[in-house]
């Protein structure tokens, strides 16, 4: 058995989701997250957000193939969480469960922050250069919104 399957079995999970199939040829898709049926009415589990199988589908559309490739890349990058986040932010893949809320009024719960804003001390100590930087940012951005977490940088394209 593979290490992951042994780990899951050791922790009480009887279905390791791959069911012994070799990983690269598995046609299985992610499982639904499940529902605590005693607290949710109606007791219906949501569908999994990602439905691409692990095995590469050479007959799929280019977008479908991209989703498969980026999902596998994201899994491989997960130990480097900043890089994995940047890849998801850039491509929108993998499809994950939606966030429930956002504390940032510039970034809806249905999207992700695409950049860090300038710090307050930059506005205080370097206001002229920050103003120039924001002007450049707006000129190069596909979503010119000033210094906001939702303003895409020039290179931030799928």
Secondary structure, DSSP 4 states (H G I P E B T S, - for coil): --HHHHHHHHTT-S--SSTT--GGG----PPP----TTT-SS--PPPPS----SS--TTS-HHHHHHHHHHHHHHHHTTSHHHHHHHHHHH--S--PPPS--S-TTS-TTS---SPPPPHHHHHH-HHHHHHHHHHHHHH-SS--SSSTT---TT---
